[in-house]
Amino acid sequence: MWSDECSAERGQGKLIEWVFGYRSDKWKPSHVTTYKKGKDLRVMVWAAFWGSGNRTLLYIMERDFESKKNGFSANSYIEVLDAYA
């Protein structure tokens, strides 16, 4: 079984810039364009896959408002696992 989560944020992907070089150079500061993304609408989703074509539905995770910065914590993941147990 394989599972993963992913977050998507509105407004991401506006800046596209191509850089050519060696694979080992990809994180050099001269190859990375940074910008302030600010706070915008963001959603975190989770799903699991196993066997030949078996999968869960896409689960929209909820924030843990008791955690630091009101983000996602172990409690958020436990909630997902309890939903599919």
N, CA, C and O atoms as a Tinker XYZ file with bonds, in Angstrom:
   340  protein
     1  N      0.846000   -1.177000    0.000000    73     2
     2  CA     0.000000    0.000000    0.000000    64     1     3
     3  C      0.891000    1.239000    0.000000    63     2     4     5
     4  O      1.917000    1.286000    0.678000    81     3
     5  N      0.489000    2.206000   -0.750000    73     3     6
     6  CA     1.206000    3.479000   -0.837000    64     5     7
     7  C      0.210000    4.589000   -0.572000    63     6     8     9
     8  O     -0.893000    4.580000   -1.119000    81     7
     9  N      0.587000    5.542000    0.262000    73     7    10
    10  CA    -0.285000    6.690000    0.510000    64     9    11
    11  C      0.556000    7.954000    0.543000    63    10    12    13
    12  O      1.750000    7.920000    0.841000    81    11
    13  N     -0.084000    9.057000    0.235000    73    11    14
    14  CA     0.620000   10.327000    0.236000    64    13    15
    15  C     -0.386000   11.446000    0.345000    63    14    16    17
    16  O     -1.574000   11.272000    0.072000    81    15
    17  N      0.111000   12.594000    0.747000    73    15    18
    18  CA    -0.715000   13.787000    0.805000    64    17    19
    19  C     -0.091000   14.847000   -0.086000    63    18    20    21
    20  O      1.096000   14.801000   -0.410000    81    19
    21  N     -0.916000   15.789000   -0.467000    73    19    22
    22  CA    -0.453000   16.841000   -1.352000    64    21    23
    23  C     -1.232000   18.106000   -1.038000    63    22    24    25
    24  O     -2.430000   18.052000   -0.759000    81    23
    25  N     -0.555000   19.238000   -1.084000    73    23    26
    26  CA    -1.276000   20.491000   -0.893000    64    25    27
    27  C     -1.244000   21.281000   -2.188000    63    26    28    29
    28  O     -0.271000   21.243000   -2.941000    81    27
    29  N     -2.309000   21.980000   -2.423000    73    27    30
    30  CA    -2.412000   22.849000   -3.592000    64    29    31
    31  C     -2.851000   24.213000   -3.099000    63    30    32    33
    32  O     -3.710000   24.326000   -2.225000    81    31
    33  N     -2.254000   25.244000   -3.666000    73    31    34
    34  CA    -2.569000   26.602000   -3.245000    64    33    35
    35  C     -2.927000   27.443000   -4.452000    63    34    36    37
    36  O     -2.237000   27.417000   -5.471000    81    35
    37  N     -4.012000   28.190000   -4.328000    73    35    38
    38  CA    -4.423000   29.075000   -5.419000    64    37    39
    39  C     -3.345000   30.121000   -5.640000    63    38    40    41
    40  O     -2.818000   30.687000   -4.682000    81    39
    41  N     -3.019000   30.377000   -6.883000    73    39    42
    42  CA    -2.014000   31.381000   -7.200000    64    41    43
    43  C     -0.624000   30.807000   -7.408000    63    42    44    45
    44  O      0.270000   31.531000   -7.847000    81    43
    45  N     -0.412000   29.531000   -7.108000    73    43    46
    46  CA     0.891000   28.925000   -7.316000    64    45    47
    47  C      1.114000   28.692000   -8.805000    63    46    48    49
    48  O      0.156000   28.551000   -9.565000    81    47
    49  N      2.335000   28.653000   -9.208000    73    47    50
    50  CA     2.686000   28.327000  -10.573000    64    49    51
    51  C      2.634000   29.506000  -11.529000    63    50    52    53
    52  O      2.617000   29.302000  -12.743000    81    51
    53  N      2.609000   30.712000  -11.033000    73    51    54
    54  CA     2.548000   31.877000  -11.905000    64    53    55
    55  C      3.893000   32.168000  -12.557000    63    54    56    57
    56  O      3.949000   32.693000  -13.669000    81    55
    57  N      4.970000   31.830000  -11.871000    73    55    58
    58  CA     6.300000   32.128000  -12.394000    64    57    59
    59  C      6.920000   30.869000  -12.987000    63    58    60    61
    60  O      7.157000   29.896000  -12.272000    81    59
    61  N      7.179000   30.883000  -14.274000    73    59    62
    62  CA     7.844000   29.759000  -14.928000    64    61    63
    63  C      9.155000   30.279000  -15.505000    63    62    64    65
    64  O      9.193000   31.261000  -16.248000    81    63
    65  N     10.216000   29.592000  -15.139000    73    63    66
    66  CA    11.531000   30.007000  -15.615000    64    65    67
    67  C     12.359000   28.767000  -15.857000    63    66    68    69
    68  O     12.476000   27.918000  -14.973000    81    67
    69  N     12.932000   28.646000  -17.032000    73    67    70
    70  CA    13.757000   27.501000  -17.378000    64    69    71
    71  C     15.219000   27.804000  -17.086000    63    70    72    73
    72  O     15.715000   28.894000  -17.372000    81    71
    73  N     15.897000   26.818000  -16.510000    73    71    74
    74  CA    17.328000   26.922000  -16.242000    64    73    75
    75  C     17.964000   25.625000  -16.710000    63    74    76    77
    76  O     17.494000   24.539000  -16.372000    81    75
    77  N     19.011000   25.736000  -17.473000    73    75    78
    78  CA    19.697000   24.551000  -17.966000    64    77    79
    79  C     21.047000   24.419000  -17.271000    63    78    80    81
    80  O     21.773000   25.400000  -17.111000    81    79
    81  N     21.369000   23.210000  -16.866000    73    79    82
    82  CA    22.627000   22.962000  -16.191000    64    81    83
    83  C     22.707000   21.497000  -15.788000    63    82    84    85
    84  O     21.967000   20.658000  -16.300000    81    83
    85  N     23.598000   21.208000  -14.881000    73    83    86
    86  CA    23.755000   19.850000  -14.382000    64    85    87
    87  C     22.737000   19.580000  -13.287000    63    86    88    89
    88  O     22.323000   20.490000  -12.570000    81    87
    89  N     22.341000   18.330000  -13.167000    73    87    90
    90  CA    21.372000   17.933000  -12.147000    64    89    91
    91  C     21.842000   18.318000  -10.742000    63    90    92    93
    92  O     21.024000   18.704000   -9.907000    81    91
    93  N     23.122000   18.221000  -10.473000    73    91    94
    94  CA    23.665000   18.543000   -9.149000    64    93    95
    95  C     23.574000   20.036000   -8.837000    63    94    96    97
    96  O     23.734000   20.430000   -7.682000    81    95
    97  N     23.323000   20.865000   -9.835000    73    95    98
    98  CA    23.247000   22.316000   -9.643000    64    97    99
    99  C     21.829000   22.830000   -9.410000    63    98   100   101
   100  O     21.639000   24.037000   -9.264000    81    99
   101  N     20.832000   21.950000   -9.370000    73    99   102
   102  CA    19.451000   22.422000   -9.391000    64   101   103
   103  C     19.041000   23.263000   -8.184000    63   102   104   105
   104  O     18.090000   24.037000   -8.291000    81   103
   105  N     19.716000   23.145000   -7.045000    73   103   106
   106  CA    19.335000   23.954000   -5.873000    64   105   107
   107  C     20.278000   25.119000   -5.626000    63   106   108   109
   108  O     20.203000   25.755000   -4.575000    81   107
   109  N     21.147000   25.407000   -6.552000    73   107   110
   110  CA    22.017000   26.576000   -6.402000    64   109   111
   111  C     21.157000   27.838000   -6.365000    63   110   112   113
   112  O     20.203000   27.948000   -7.135000    81   111
   113  N     21.471000   28.783000   -5.494000    73   111   114
   114  CA    20.668000   30.017000   -5.419000    64   113   115
   115  C     20.506000   30.726000   -6.761000    63   114   116   117
   116  O     19.477000   31.355000   -7.008000    81   115
   117  N     21.507000   30.630000   -7.621000    73   115   118
   118  CA    21.400000   31.288000   -8.924000    64   117   119
   119  C     20.393000   30.590000   -9.850000    63   118   120   121
   120  O     19.995000   31.158000  -10.867000    81   119
   121  N     19.979000   29.356000   -9.500000    73   119   122
   122  CA    19.041000   28.604000  -10.325000    64   121   123
   123  C     17.621000   28.602000   -9.757000    63   122   124   125
   124  O     16.718000   28.026000  -10.366000    81   123
   125  N     17.412000   29.226000   -8.621000    73   123   126
   126  CA    16.103000   29.207000   -7.965000    64   125   127
   127  C     15.563000   30.623000   -7.885000    63   126   128   129
   128  O     16.241000   31.528000   -7.397000    81   127
   129  N     14.335000   30.814000   -8.367000    73   127   130
   130  CA    13.680000   32.109000   -8.284000    64   129   131
   131  C     12.716000   32.078000   -7.099000    63   130   132   133
   132  O     11.800000   31.256000   -7.067000    81   131
   133  N     12.914000   32.953000   -6.142000    73   131   134
   134  CA    12.027000   32.995000   -4.983000    64   133   135
   135  C     11.095000   34.184000   -5.102000    63   134   136   137
   136  O     11.411000   35.183000   -5.750000    81   135
   137  N      9.949000   34.059000   -4.469000    73   135   138
   138  CA     8.981000   35.150000   -4.425000    64   137   139
   139  C      8.070000   34.936000   -3.232000    63   138   140   141
   140  O      7.892000   33.805000   -2.781000    81   139
   141  N      7.500000   35.999000   -2.724000    73   139   142
   142  CA     6.602000   35.916000   -1.581000    64   141   143
   143  C      5.251000   35.441000   -2.073000    63   142   144   145
   144  O      4.636000   36.061000   -2.941000    81   143
   145  N      4.792000   34.324000   -1.502000    73   143   146
   146  CA     3.515000   33.793000   -1.967000    64   145   147
   147  C      2.355000   34.232000   -1.088000    63   146   148   149
   148  O      1.198000   34.142000   -1.499000    81   147
   149  N      2.651000   34.703000    0.110000    73   147   150
   150  CA     1.579000   35.189000    0.978000    64   149   151
   151  C      0.620000   34.088000    1.383000    63   150   152   153
   152  O      0.840000   32.910000    1.102000    81   151
   153  N     -0.427000   34.489000    2.036000    73   151   154
   154  CA    -1.458000   33.544000    2.468000    64   153   155
   155  C     -2.584000   33.568000    1.453000    63   154   156   157
   156  O     -3.114000   34.633000    1.133000    81   155
   157  N     -2.952000   32.406000    0.946000    73   155   158
   158  CA    -4.038000   32.309000   -0.008000    64   157   159
   159  C     -4.784000   31.008000    0.265000    63   158   160   161
   160  O     -4.433000   30.272000    1.187000    81   159
   161  N     -5.780000   30.731000   -0.508000    73   159   162
   162  CA    -6.586000   29.537000   -0.341000    64   161   163
   163  C     -5.727000   28.304000   -0.577000    63   162   164   165
   164  O     -5.092000   28.177000   -1.624000    81   163
   165  N     -5.706000   27.395000    0.392000    73   163   166
   166  CA    -4.893000   26.183000    0.301000    64   165   167
   167  C     -5.714000   24.990000    0.777000    63   166   168   169
   168  O     -6.488000   25.095000    1.729000    81   167
   169  N     -5.539000   23.872000    0.113000    73   167   170
   170  CA    -6.222000   22.644000    0.506000    64   169   171
   171  C     -5.191000   21.519000    0.538000    63   170   172   173
   172  O     -4.287000   21.470000   -0.297000    81   171
   173  N     -5.336000   20.613000    1.514000    73   171   174
   174  CA    -4.463000   19.449000    1.637000    64   173   175
   175  C     -5.332000   18.216000    1.423000    63   174   176   177
   176  O     -6.380000   18.069000    2.052000    81   175
   177  N     -4.889000   17.332000    0.532000    73   175   178
   178  CA    -5.639000   16.116000    0.229000    64   177   179
   179  C     -4.770000   14.894000    0.487000    63   178   180   181
   180  O     -3.544000   14.996000    0.542000    81   179
   181  N     -5.416000   13.728000    0.647000    73   179   182
   182  CA    -4.724000   12.470000    0.922000    64   181   183
   183  C     -5.426000   11.364000    0.144000    63   182   184   185
   184  O     -6.639000   11.410000   -0.057000    81   183
   185  N     -4.655000   10.367000   -0.294000    73   183   186
   186  CA    -5.213000    9.182000   -0.945000    64   185   187
   187  C     -4.235000    8.030000   -0.782000    63   186   188   189
   188  O     -3.058000    8.239000   -0.490000    81   187
   189  N     -4.730000    6.816000   -0.971000    73   187   190
   190  CA    -3.900000    5.615000   -0.890000    64   189   191
   191  C     -4.187000    4.726000   -2.093000    63   190   192   193
   192  O     -5.303000    4.710000   -2.613000    81   191
   193  N     -3.157000    3.977000   -2.537000    73   191   194
   194  CA    -3.257000    3.077000   -3.676000    64   193   195
   195  C     -2.642000    1.745000   -3.280000    63   194   196   197
   196  O     -1.676000    1.709000   -2.518000    81   195
   197  N     -3.200000    0.638000   -3.796000    73   195   198
   198  CA    -2.618000   -0.670000   -3.531000    64   197   199
   199  C     -3.102000   -1.664000   -4.576000    63   198   200   201
   200  O     -4.075000   -1.420000   -5.291000    81   199
   201  N     -2.394000   -2.798000   -4.647000    73   199   202
   202  CA    -2.776000   -3.865000   -5.562000    64   201   203
   203  C     -2.805000   -3.404000   -7.008000    63   202   204   205
   204  O     -2.021000   -2.551000   -7.424000    81   203
   205  N     -3.710000   -3.978000   -7.753000    73   203   206
   206  CA    -3.821000   -3.625000   -9.173000    64   205   207
   207  C     -5.078000   -2.774000   -9.379000    63   206   208   209
   208  O     -6.152000   -3.284000   -9.701000    81   207
   209  N     -4.912000   -1.475000   -9.185000    73   207   210
   210  CA    -6.003000   -0.548000   -9.440000    64   209   211
   211  C     -6.874000   -0.202000   -8.252000    63   210   212   213
   212  O     -7.848000    0.535000   -8.410000    81   211
   213  N     -6.565000   -0.702000   -7.071000    73   211   214
   214  CA    -7.356000   -0.362000   -5.888000    64   213   215
   215  C     -6.924000    0.979000   -5.335000    63   214   216   217
   216  O     -5.734000    1.294000   -5.322000    81   215
   217  N     -7.872000    1.765000   -4.881000    73   215   218
   218  CA    -7.544000    3.091000   -4.347000    64   217   219
   219  C     -8.658000    3.598000   -3.448000    63   218   220   221
   220  O     -9.803000    3.155000   -3.532000    81   219
   221  N     -8.293000    4.535000   -2.587000    73   219   222
   222  CA    -9.283000    5.212000   -1.754000    64   221   223
   223  C     -9.815000    6.415000   -2.521000    63   222   224   225
   224  O     -9.277000    6.796000   -3.560000    81   223
   225  N    -10.853000    6.989000   -2.004000    73   223   226
   226  CA   -11.316000    8.261000   -2.530000    64   225   227
   227  C    -10.355000    9.342000   -2.068000    63   226   228   229
   228  O     -9.615000    9.146000   -1.104000    81   227
   229  N    -10.358000   10.463000   -2.735000    73   227   230
   230  CA    -9.532000   11.600000   -2.336000    64   229   231
   231  C    -10.139000   12.188000   -1.069000    63   230   232   233
   232  O    -11.315000   12.551000   -1.053000    81   231
   233  N     -9.347000   12.284000   -0.013000    73   231   234
   234  CA    -9.819000   12.765000    1.278000    64   233   235
   235  C     -9.279000   14.177000    1.511000    63   234   236   237
   236  O     -8.068000   14.394000    1.467000    81   235
   237  N    -10.159000   15.118000    1.755000    73   235   238
   238  CA    -9.736000   16.491000    2.039000    64   237   239
   239  C     -9.453000   16.594000    3.529000    63   238   240   241
   240  O    -10.350000   16.422000    4.354000    81   239
   241  N     -8.198000   16.877000    3.868000    73   239   242
   242  CA    -7.776000   16.913000    5.268000    64   241   243
   243  C     -8.197000   18.225000    5.933000    63   242   244   245
   244  O     -8.315000   19.268000    5.289000    81   243
   245  N     -8.414000   18.132000    7.227000    73   243   246
   246  CA    -8.776000   19.314000    7.994000    64   245   247
   247  C     -7.597000   19.757000    8.842000    63   246   248   249
   248  O     -6.806000   18.939000    9.314000    81   247
   249  N     -7.494000   21.050000    9.025000    73   247   250
   250  CA    -6.415000   21.609000    9.848000    64   249   251
   251  C     -6.628000   21.271000   11.316000    63   250   252   253
   252  O     -7.755000   21.082000   11.773000    81   251
   253  N     -5.529000   21.200000   12.035000    73   251   254
   254  CA    -5.559000   20.991000   13.485000    64   253   255
   255  C     -5.373000   22.365000   14.123000    63   254   256   257
   256  O     -4.251000   22.867000   14.195000    81   255
   257  N     -6.445000   22.967000   14.578000    73   255   258
   258  CA    -6.371000   24.328000   15.110000    64   257   259
   259  C     -5.718000   24.402000   16.481000    63   258   260   261
   260  O     -5.520000   25.494000   17.012000    81   259
   261  N     -5.380000   23.254000   17.060000    73   259   262
   262  CA    -4.630000   23.232000   18.316000    64   261   263
   263  C     -3.128000   23.131000   18.067000    63   262   264   265
   264  O     -2.338000   23.234000   19.005000    81   263
   265  N     -2.729000   22.932000   16.816000    73   263   266
   266  CA    -1.314000   22.797000   16.502000    64   265   267
   267  C     -0.677000   24.173000   16.289000    63   266   268   269
   268  O     -1.362000   25.191000   16.181000    81   267
   269  N      0.642000   24.166000   16.234000    73   267   270
   270  CA     1.380000   25.395000   15.984000    64   269   271
   271  C      1.012000   25.915000   14.594000    63   270   272   273
   272  O      1.008000   25.148000   13.631000    81   271
   273  N      0.715000   27.160000   14.483000    73   271   274
   274  CA     0.333000   27.835000   13.233000    64   273   275
   275  C     -0.953000   27.298000   12.629000    63   274   276   277
   276  O     -1.219000   27.531000   11.450000    81   275
   277  N     -1.759000   26.583000   13.412000    73   275   278
   278  CA    -3.049000   26.048000   12.952000    64   277   279
   279  C     -2.926000   25.239000   11.661000    63   278   280   281
   280  O     -3.796000   25.312000   10.792000    81   279
   281  N     -1.861000   24.482000   11.542000    73   279   282
   282  CA    -1.620000   23.714000   10.322000    64   281   283
   283  C     -2.069000   22.281000   10.443000    63   282   284   285
   284  O     -3.066000   21.982000   11.101000    81   283
   285  N     -1.330000   21.397000    9.804000    73   283   286
   286  CA    -1.633000   19.977000    9.814000    64   285   287
   287  C     -0.651000   19.291000   10.760000    63   286   288   289
   288  O      0.537000   19.612000   10.775000    81   287
   289  N     -1.151000   18.359000   11.538000    73   287   290
   290  CA    -0.308000   17.678000   12.525000    64   289   291
   291  C     -0.590000   16.181000   12.466000    63   290   292   293
   292  O     -1.336000   15.711000   11.607000    81   291
   293  N      0.007000   15.453000   13.376000    73   291   294
   294  CA    -0.238000   14.009000   13.463000    64   293   295
   295  C     -1.722000   13.742000   13.668000    63   294   296   297
   296  O     -2.244000   12.749000   13.162000    81   295
   297  N     -2.403000   14.609000   14.396000    73   295   298
   298  CA    -3.845000   14.430000   14.609000    64   297   299
   299  C     -4.615000   14.502000   13.292000    63   298   300   301
   300  O     -5.613000   13.801000   13.121000    81   299
   301  N     -4.167000   15.332000   12.369000    73   299   302
   302  CA    -4.807000   15.429000   11.051000    64   301   303
   303  C     -4.690000   14.100000   10.309000    63   302   304   305
   304  O     -5.643000   13.661000    9.665000    81   303
   305  N     -3.526000   13.461000   10.396000    73   303   306
   306  CA    -3.303000   12.192000    9.715000    64   305   307
   307  C     -4.045000   11.055000   10.407000    63   306   308   309
   308  O     -4.551000   10.149000    9.745000    81   307
   309  N     -4.111000   11.097000   11.721000    73   307   310
   310  CA    -4.857000   10.067000   12.462000    64   309   311
   311  C     -6.324000   10.129000   12.072000    63   310   312   313
   312  O     -6.971000    9.090000   11.938000    81   311
   313  N     -6.854000   11.320000   11.889000    73   311   314
   314  CA    -8.244000   11.484000   11.466000    64   313   315
   315  C     -8.478000   10.813000   10.106000    63   314   316   317
   316  O     -9.510000   10.171000    9.908000    81   315
   317  N     -7.545000   10.951000    9.182000    73   315   318
   318  CA    -7.645000   10.326000    7.865000    64   317   319
   319  C     -7.638000    8.810000    8.015000    63   318   320   321
   320  O     -8.482000    8.122000    7.441000    81   319
   321  N     -6.693000    8.293000    8.781000    73   319   322
   322  CA    -6.590000    6.843000    8.943000    64   321   323
   323  C     -7.800000    6.260000    9.641000    63   322   324   325
   324  O     -8.235000    5.158000    9.304000    81   323
   325  N     -8.353000    6.974000   10.607000    73   323   326
   326  CA    -9.580000    6.514000   11.280000    64   325   327
   327  C    -10.765000    6.473000   10.306000    63   326   328   329
   328  O    -11.631000    5.605000   10.418000    81   327
   329  N    -10.801000    7.404000    9.357000    73   327   330
   330  CA   -11.879000    7.451000    8.386000    64   329   331
   331  C    -11.854000    6.221000    7.469000    63   330   332   333
   332  O    -12.903000    5.788000    6.991000    81   331
   333  N    -10.670000    5.659000    7.224000    73   331   334
   334  CA   -10.540000    4.518000    6.323000    64   333   335
   335  C    -10.243000    3.211000    7.046000    63   334   336   337
   336  O     -9.969000    2.205000    6.392000    81   335
   337  N    -10.288000    3.196000    8.351000    73   335   338
   338  CA    -9.994000    1.957000    9.102000    64   337   339
   339  C    -11.197000    1.033000    9.129000    63   338   340
   340  O    -11.131000   -0.049000    9.713000    81   339
